[in-house]
Amino acid sequence: MSRFYKKILFATVVLSVWGLYPQQNKSLPYAHPSEVGLDSAYIHSNVDSIITNGIKEQAFPGAQVLVSKNGQTIFHKAYGFHTYDSLQPVSLNDVYDLASVTKITAPLPALMKLVDEDKLDLDIPFSTYWKPWRKRKDKKHITLREILAHQAGLTPYIVFLNKVTKKNGQLKKRFVRQQPNKRFQKQVYDGLYVKNRFARKVYRNINRSEVSETKKYRYSGLTFLIFPKLIEQLTGENYETYLQKHFYGSMEASTLGFNPKTKKLQNNIVPTEIDTLFRHALTQNWVHDENAALLGGVSGNAGLFGTAEDVAKIMLMYQNYGNLNGRRYLSEKTVQEFTAVQYPENENRRGLGFDKPLLGNDTLELKEAYPAPAASKKSFGHAGFTGTFVWADPENQLVFIFLSNRVYPNRTHRKLYELNIRPALHQVFYDANIQRD
C-alpha cells in the first residue's frame, strides 16, 4: 500500500469521528441514522468503501457527503485531502466552488420568488423582460418555461475566454489588465481585472447566438449569465444583496456567496484546477468557471461558494416546498411547478432549472441510472462541473449533498463519472432502510 493511500485512509478515519459527532447547527438538527430507521453500520461501511476507492482511483483527492433524512442530518463525513500532496485534510466546514449547482441555489430561487410576486410569467415571451430579444426573430417568442427546461433550442455554451485571449494565449489588454483602474474594477483572479463593460459583450453575444429550429432537449447555460442582470432590473436591488436579504441571511447560510477571497471567511476554501489556459496557477478562492470569472465572479451559471451545511439549507427549503424552519421563502405551488418534469413527451426529463431523474430511471441498473435508481420521480437537484452534486427527494424526505474537487489537478480527470460514484453513494441511503428485505 502506497504512503499516499495510507494517509488517505488515516484522514478518513479521523474525519469519520468528526462526522459521527458533528457540531450542532441551529438550523440543521442532527439525528443518529437509527432514529430515522436507517442502518448506520451499513451506511458508514458502504460510503467509506465507495469514497476511499474513488480517492485511490484519483477521481478526486478528497470529498464530503452530507445527508438529511426527515429534516435531520443523519450523516456528514469528510474524506481525504484538498490536493494529492496530502497536506490539508478535508474538513466538514470547508467551502467549495459549487459550479453549476449555482444555477439552482442563486438565480433560481430569485426567479421563483419573482414568479410568486407576478413579476415574471413563465409562459409569455422572455423578450417581455429581456428587451434585446424583441428584435431577434429567432428569440422573441421563446418563453421562460422553455428556457429553464432547456427546451428553447438555445446555443449550449459560448467560450468567452476566446474573446479575451490572442492566438498565442496571451490576454488582450483591452479586456483584461493586471492592475485595476476606473475601467477595470472587476477582479477575476489575483492580479487580473476584467473591463467593467465586458458584461455588455457577453450579453451581446448571447443575444446574437444561434437558436435551433428543432425544439427538443438541449442543455444551455447561456441565459444564466444574464439572469443576474434581469433580477436586478426587476427588483431594483443588487443581485448579491437580493440573495442575502431574501434567502441566505435568514437561513443563516453565512458561507454562501460569490468571490470568497474578498470575504472574511474563517473556512478553508478547497482548490479546483491548476489552470494552464487563463490564470496559469492553482485556482483557489476564485471561481473556476471562466465565463463566471469574466463577469467578475458574480454570475448565475457558476460562481457561488459554500459549505455542505449551507447548501443543505437551501435544498431542505426546496424539499419542504418553500419552507425552512417555519419560515416560508417560496410558495408551495411555485416550487412544485419548478420541480416537475415539463416536456416528457419530448423525452426531456428536466424541470424548470432543476435536473430530474432520467425518464424510466427506476427501471435502470445502478451503472446506467442518474441519480440513484431508488430516487423518486418527484426528486430533483443539479450537478456541478467541479465535482459537486445536490439532490432533494420530497417523497422520501432525503437530501443528498456530495462535494468534491474532481477537476484537481485538471479537468481531464473523469473517474468520478466512469466509476458512477455519485449515484452509487446516493443509492446507499435508500438501501440502508432497516426494513429492507
N, C-alpha and C positions, 0 to 999 in steps of 0.2 A: 504494500500500500504506500502511495506517494506521501511525502511530507505535507503537500498541499491538501490532499484529501483528508488526512488525519486532522489537520487544522480545521477543515470544514466541519467534520464530524464533531470536533470539540466545541466549535462555536454553536453548532446546532443544539448540542446537549445543554450548554449553558443557557442559551436563549429560550430553550424549551421550558426551563424552570420559570423564567420570567413570564412566558406565555401562560403557564398554569396559574400563576398568581399575578395577574395584571393589575396595574394601578387603576383604582376606581375612577371613573369619569362620570360627572354629574348627569350628563345627557346620554350616557351609554351604560345601562345597567348590565352587570355580569352575572352569569349563572354557570354551574357545572353542567356539562352535557347531559348527565343522567337526570338532571332536574327537568329537562325538556324531552326526555325519552330517547336520548341518543347514547350510543355505546362509546364512552370516552377512550377506552383502550384501542378499540377498532379505529377510531378517528386518528389518534396520535400515531399509531403504528403505520397506517397506510399513507397519511400525509407525509410523515417523516421519510418514508421509503421513496415516494414519488419525487419529493423535493431534493433529497440528497442525491438521487440518481440524476436529476436534472443538472445539479451543480457539477457532479462528476463528468457528465457529458458536455459540460460547458454550454448549457442552454442559457445560463445566467450565473454570475458569481455569487449572488445572494438574492433572497426574496422574503416576502412575508405573506401570511394568509390570515385574514380576519373573517369570521363567520358569525352571523347573528341568527338565532332561531327564536321565534315568538317574541321578537323585540328585545332579546337579551343576548349579549355577546357570549358565546359559548366556546370560542376558540380564537386565539390571537397569538401567533408564534412567528418568530423571525429566524432566518437561516442564513448561514454563510457570511460573506463579506461584501463590501462595496465594490471591490475590484479583486482580480486574481492574485494580487500581491499579498492578500490575507492580512492586511494591516488594520483595517477598520471593520469590525463586525457590524452586521446589520442590527439595528435597534428598533424596538417597537414604535418609537416616536420619530423615526426618520421621515424626512419629506422626500417625495418622489415627483418627478416630471410625469404628469398624468397623460400627456399626449392627447389622443383623440377622445379620451374619457372626458376631456374638457367640454366637448360638444354637449354632453347631457348634464354637466354639472355647472356650467357657466351661462352660455346664451340661452339654452333650452328652458331652464326654469323661469328666466326673464320673459321669454316669448310666451310661455304658458300663462304667466301672470297677466300679460297684455291681452291674451285671448280672454281670460277671465273678466278683464275690465272692458271688453268690447272695443279695445283699441287695435286689435288685429282680427281679421276674419280669414279663416283657413281656405275658404272656397271662392274668394274673389281674386282677381289678378293681383299678383305680388307687386306689379307696377303701380298699383294704387298707392303703395307706401314707398317703393323704391323708384323714384321718378325717372332715372335714366333709362329704365326698361320700357317706358311708354313709347320710345322712339325705335325700339328694336322689334322688328316684325316677328322674329322667332321667339321672343321672350315676353311680349306684352300681355299675353293671355295666360301665362303659366301661373298656377296658384301656389300658395304657401304649402298647402297639403301635398301637392306633387313634389315640391322641392324637398320637404322634410322626409318624405317617404322614398326619396331617390328615384322618383318616377317621372321626372321632368325632362330627362334626356340631356341634362347639362354636362359639359366637359368635366371629367373626373378631377383633373388636377392641372395646375399651371406651376411650373418651377420658376418662381420669381428670382431665385438665386442666379439664374441665367441672365436676368435683366441687369444685374449689378456686377457681373464679372466679365472680364475680357477673355478672349480665346486662350490666352496663356494662363488663365486662372487668377490673375491679379484683379483686385477690386477697382471698380470705376469710381474715381474720386468725386464725380458729380452726384453720386448716390450714397457713398459710404466714406466716412472720414475717421481718422484716428484720434482727433481732438474735437470736443463739442464746440459749437458756436450757436448763434441765434437760429440758423437754418438747419443745424444738425444737433438736435437735442434728444432724440430717441436712442437710448443705448441698446445695442444689440449684444454686446459682449464686453469684456474688459478691453478698453482701448478701441472700441468700434462703435461708431454712431451713424445712424441712418438719417437721411434727409427727412425733415418733418413732413414734407409734402409727398413722400414716396407712397403713402396710402392712396393718394389720388391715382397714381399709376396702377396700383393694384386694382382699385375699383374699375378703372377704365378698361383694363384687360379683361376683367370678369364680365363687364357689360358687353364687350365685343366678342366674347368667346362663343364658339360654335354650340349649337343645340341639335341633337339628333332628332330627326323626324319620327323615328320609331320610339313610342312611349313604352318602355319596359324598364325593369330594374337595372339601374346603372349608378353605382355609388359615386357621389360627388360631394366634396367638402368645400367647394368654392364659395357658396353663399355664407358659410360660417365665418368667412373672412370679412363679410360686410355686415353681418348681424350686429356686432357691437355698435357700429355707426347707426344702424337702423334703430336699435334700442335707445340710443342717446337722442335721436330725433323724436321718437315717440314719447319718451319720458321727460325730456328736458334735463336729465341727470347724466353725469359721467358714468360710463359703463361699470367701472370697478366700484365706484361709490354706490351705485344702484344695487349691485350684488351683495355688497357688505351690509347695506341698510336693510334690505328686504329678505335676505337669506342667511348668509354666513354669520353675521353678527349675532342675531338672536339664536342661532343654532349653537353658538359657542364653538364654531369651527374656525378657530383663530389662525390655523396654518393655511387655509385655503386662500389662494391669491396668486397674482402674477409677479414676475420678476423678484423672486425671493432674495436675490443678492442685495436688493435695495431695502429690504425689510430687516428688522432687528429680531429675527428668529433665533431661538436658542437651539433649535433642532439641527442635526446634521442633514445635509442635502445630498442624496445619492447621485453620483455622476452618471452620465449616459455614455455618449460615444467619444472616442478620440477622433475628432473631426479633421479630416485631411483636405477638405474642399473649401471650407469657408473660414472657420476660426483658427484652424491649424493648431489646435490644442485640445485638451480634455474638456468636454463640455460639462460644466458643473455650475450650479447656481443660476444658470441661464437656460432658457428654453432650447430644446434640441431641434425642434421643427424650424426649418429655415424660413418658411413663409411667415410663421408667427413672429420669428425673430425680427424680420424686416418690417414688421408693424410695431416694432418697439417692445416685443414680448407680450403684448396685450392683444389677444385675438379671441375668436370663437371656435377656431378649428383645433387649437392647441394652446399651450402656454400656462395653464393652471397647474399649480403645485399643491401638494397637501399630504397629510398623513393618512394612514389607513382608517384611523378612527374618525377623522373629519369627513372623509369620503363616505364612510358608512352612514353618517348622519343624514346626508342627502339621499342616499339610497333607501334608508329607513323611512324617510319622509315620503318618497315615491311609493314604497311598498304599502304604506298606510294611506295611499291615495290622497296625499297632500297634507297630512297631519303628522306633527312630530312633537312629542311631549305635551300634548294638549293644545298646541298652537296650530292653527290652520294657515298654511302658506299658499296652497292652491286648492281649487275646488275639486271635489271627487270626480265630478263629471269631466272636467278638463284632463285630469291625469288618466282617467280610463280611456278617454278618446286618444290621447297621445301614445298610450302604451298598447293600443290594439293594432293588429295587422290591418293595413289599409288597402292593399291591392292583391289579395291572394289569387284572384282569377288570372293575374299576370305573372304568377309564380314569384311574387315579390313578398318576402317574409317580413319586411320592415314595418315598424310603427312610425310615428312622427318624431324623427330624431333618434329614437331608440332602436337598437337592434333587437331582434326576436329570434327564437329558436328556428332552425331550419324547418321548412314545411315537412311534416311527417317525421320530425326528429325523434319522437318517442318510439318509432319502429326501427331505428337505426342501431347498429352496433356502436360501442363506445368509440372505436377508432374512426368512425365516419360521422359521429354526431357533433353538433355545436348548438348550445353548450352541452351540459350533461344530458344524456337521454331522458333522465327522470325529471328534468325541469319542466314545469307545467307550461301549457300553451299561453297562460296569462303572464308568464315571466318575461323579463326584458333587461337590457343592460347595454354595455358597449365595451369594446376593446381599444387599446391604445398601442401605437407603433413601438413605443419604448419597452413594452412588455407588461402593460397594465391590463386589468380586466375586472369589471364590476358587473354584478348581476343581482336582480331582486326577483323574488318569486312570491307574490301575494297569496297564492293558493296554499303554498306550503310554509309561508311565513319564514322564508330563508333568504338572507342577504349574504352574498359571497364576494369578498374582495381579495384580489391577488395583485400584488405589486412587485415588480422586478425591474431590472435594467438589462434586459436581454440584448440591447444594442451595444453593450460594452464587450470587447473594445471597439467593435464596429457592427454595422447593421447587417452584415452578411451572415451573422450568427442566427440560424433559423431552427435550431434544435427545439426551441420552445414549441414550434408548430409541428415539427416532424415527430416529436415524442408525444404530442397531443396532451401536454401536461395540464393545461387549464381545465378542459372538460373532465379529465381523469380525477383531478383534485375536487372539482365541483361534485362529481358523482359520489365521492366518498361520503359526503354529508347527507345524501339521500339513502345510501346503503347502510348508514350507521343506525338506522331506526332499530331499537331494541326488539320491536315486534316483527322484524323482518323474518321471512321463512328461512 
